[in-house]
Amino acid sequence: MYLVVGLGNPEKKYFNTPHNMGFCVADRLAKLLDCQFVKAECKAVTAHIKVDGVKVIVAKPVTYMNLSGDAVLELCRKYKVEKGHLAVVYDDTDIPMGKLRIRSQGSAGSHNGMKSVVERLGTEDFARIRVGIGKETPMARIDFVLSQLSDDDLSTLDPVLDAAARALCDFVHGTPIDQVMQHYNTK
């Protein structure tokens, strides 16, 4: 089975903010897979589907960003997610707006949601899909990531959100993460 978790904040006021890119990608992936978020479990809302006979769960934690690891850990335990079958997608201010970075493992960097996931899982050994939201701004980082995106920013992000969802679709169809990286990482 595969578990894909998009990180974000559950309240509607956060919908079009840079910090909710994980939720945006999870929504697009669910649409590509033709499944809906209908189940509340393990501190998340989830969509379930079988892909090529394999169970796939797409999840959006409702814990708020900084406690995302609680939901990821509970889902991993409940569904006995195997190593290599977890992917977490989230925003990254260290990557330029509109760029995509996929890695098979690595540190959490400065992202508090990922710090929570790494801490709760006790490992950095899982795939991560980072949506670049970095840009020059006079705002403090926390103010920026929780601010509403401009129409121009949304236009810039739209193709990368689609690419991230397609990359995750390939992943849950069994494409090794290294191949997904080679195909989708942007320079």
C-alpha positions as CSV (number, residue, x, y, z in Angstrom):
1,M,0.0,0.0,0.0
2,Y,1.0,3.6,-0.5
3,L,0.4,6.6,1.7
4,V,0.7,10.2,0.3
5,V,0.4,13.0,2.8
6,G,-0.1,16.6,1.9
7,L,0.9,19.0,4.6
8,G,-1.2,22.2,5.3
9,N,-3.6,23.8,7.7
10,P,-7.3,22.7,7.8
11,E,-9.1,26.0,8.1
12,K,-10.6,27.6,5.0
13,K,-8.8,30.9,5.7
14,Y,-5.5,29.1,4.9
15,F,-6.6,27.6,1.6
16,N,-4.7,29.9,-0.8
17,T,-1.7,30.5,1.4
18,P,1.9,29.3,0.5
19,H,1.9,27.0,3.6
20,N,-1.0,24.9,2.1
21,M,0.7,23.7,-1.1
22,G,0.7,20.2,0.3
23,F,-3.1,20.2,0.6
24,C,-3.3,21.7,-2.9
25,V,-1.2,18.8,-4.4
26,A,-3.2,16.2,-2.3
27,D,-6.4,17.6,-3.8
28,R,-5.1,17.4,-7.3
29,L,-3.8,13.9,-6.8
30,A,-7.2,12.7,-5.4
31,K,-8.8,14.2,-8.6
32,L,-6.3,12.4,-10.8
33,L,-7.0,9.1,-9.0
34,D,-10.7,9.8,-9.0
35,C,-11.1,9.5,-5.3
36,Q,-12.6,11.8,-2.6
37,F,-11.7,12.9,0.9
38,V,-14.6,11.3,2.8
39,K,-13.0,9.6,5.8
40,A,-11.8,11.2,9.0
41,E,-9.2,9.0,10.7
42,C,-5.9,9.2,12.5
43,K,-6.1,13.0,12.9
44,A,-6.5,13.4,9.1
45,V,-9.1,13.4,6.3
46,T,-8.3,10.6,3.8
47,A,-9.2,9.4,0.4
48,H,-8.9,5.7,-0.4
49,I,-8.6,4.0,-3.7
50,K,-7.0,0.9,-5.3
51,V,-4.4,1.5,-8.0
52,D,-3.3,-1.5,-10.0
53,G,-4.7,-3.6,-7.2
54,V,-2.7,-1.8,-4.5
55,K,-4.4,0.3,-1.8
56,V,-3.5,4.0,-1.9
57,I,-4.4,6.5,0.8
58,V,-4.1,10.3,0.2
59,A,-4.2,12.2,3.5
60,K,-4.5,15.7,4.7
61,P,-3.7,16.1,8.5
62,V,-6.1,18.2,10.5
63,T,-3.6,18.8,13.3
64,Y,-2.3,22.0,11.8
65,M,1.1,22.2,10.3
66,N,3.4,22.0,13.3
67,L,1.8,18.7,14.6
68,S,1.6,17.0,11.2
69,G,3.8,14.1,12.4
70,D,1.0,12.9,14.8
71,A,-1.3,12.1,11.9
72,V,1.5,10.7,9.7
73,L,2.6,8.3,12.5
74,E,-0.9,7.1,13.2
75,L,-1.6,6.5,9.6
76,C,1.7,4.6,9.1
77,R,1.0,2.5,12.1
78,K,-2.7,1.8,11.3
79,Y,-1.9,0.8,7.7
80,K,1.5,-0.7,8.2
81,V,3.1,1.4,5.5
82,E,6.2,-0.2,4.2
83,K,9.5,1.7,3.8
84,G,9.6,3.4,0.4
85,H,5.8,3.6,0.2
86,L,5.3,7.0,2.0
87,A,5.5,10.3,0.3
88,V,5.0,13.7,2.0
89,V,4.4,16.8,0.0
90,Y,4.8,20.4,1.4
91,D,5.9,24.0,0.7
92,D,9.5,25.1,0.8
93,T,10.6,28.7,1.1
94,D,14.2,27.7,0.3
95,I,13.2,26.7,-3.3
96,P,12.2,29.5,-5.8
97,M,8.5,30.0,-6.4
98,G,7.2,27.6,-9.1
99,K,10.0,25.0,-8.8
100,L,9.6,21.4,-7.7
101,R,12.1,19.2,-5.8
102,I,11.6,15.6,-5.2
103,R,13.9,13.5,-2.9
104,S,13.9,10.0,-1.7
105,Q,15.0,11.1,1.8
106,G,16.7,14.0,3.6
107,S,16.4,16.4,6.5
108,A,13.4,18.4,7.4
109,G,15.3,21.7,6.9
110,S,13.5,24.7,8.4
111,H,10.0,23.4,7.8
112,N,8.2,22.8,11.1
113,G,5.6,20.4,9.6
114,M,8.4,18.2,8.3
115,K,10.3,18.5,11.6
116,S,7.2,17.1,13.3
117,V,7.0,14.2,10.7
118,V,10.6,13.3,11.0
119,E,10.6,13.5,14.8
120,R,7.4,11.4,15.2
121,L,8.5,8.8,12.6
122,G,12.1,8.7,13.9
123,T,13.5,8.6,10.4
124,E,14.3,10.8,7.4
125,D,14.0,7.8,5.1
126,F,10.8,8.6,3.1
127,A,10.1,10.5,-0.1
128,R,9.3,14.1,0.0
129,I,7.9,16.4,-2.7
130,R,8.7,20.1,-2.1
131,V,6.8,22.9,-3.8
132,G,8.9,26.0,-4.1
133,I,7.3,29.1,-2.7
134,G,10.4,31.2,-2.1
135,K,10.5,34.8,-3.3
136,E,11.7,38.2,-2.3
137,T,9.3,39.7,0.2
138,P,9.6,42.3,2.9
139,M,7.4,40.1,5.2
140,A,8.7,37.8,7.9
141,R,8.7,34.2,6.8
142,I,5.8,33.2,9.1
143,D,3.7,36.1,7.8
144,F,4.4,35.3,4.2
145,V,3.6,31.5,4.4
146,L,0.2,32.3,6.0
147,S,-0.6,35.2,3.7
148,Q,-3.0,35.0,0.7
149,L,-1.2,34.3,-2.6
150,S,-1.5,36.8,-5.4
151,D,-3.1,35.9,-8.7
152,D,0.4,36.1,-10.2
153,D,1.7,33.7,-7.6
154,L,-1.2,31.3,-8.1
155,S,-0.6,31.4,-11.9
156,T,3.1,30.6,-11.3
157,L,2.3,27.7,-8.9
158,D,-0.5,26.1,-11.0
159,P,1.8,24.1,-13.3
160,V,4.1,22.9,-10.5
161,L,1.1,21.8,-8.4
162,D,-0.1,19.7,-11.4
163,A,3.4,18.3,-12.0
164,A,3.7,17.4,-8.3
165,A,0.3,15.5,-8.5
166,R,1.4,13.7,-11.7
167,A,4.7,12.8,-10.0
168,L,2.8,11.3,-7.0
169,C,0.5,9.5,-9.4
170,D,3.5,7.9,-11.0
171,F,4.8,7.0,-7.5
172,V,1.6,5.2,-6.4
173,H,1.6,3.4,-9.8
174,G,4.9,1.8,-8.7
175,T,7.5,4.0,-10.4
176,P,10.6,4.1,-8.2
177,I,11.1,7.4,-6.6
178,D,14.6,7.8,-8.2
179,Q,12.9,7.7,-11.6
180,V,10.2,10.1,-10.5
181,M,12.9,12.5,-9.3
182,Q,14.7,12.3,-12.7
183,H,11.6,13.1,-14.6
184,Y,10.0,15.8,-12.5
185,N,12.7,17.7,-10.6
186,T,13.0,21.2,-12.0
187,K,16.1,23.3,-12.2
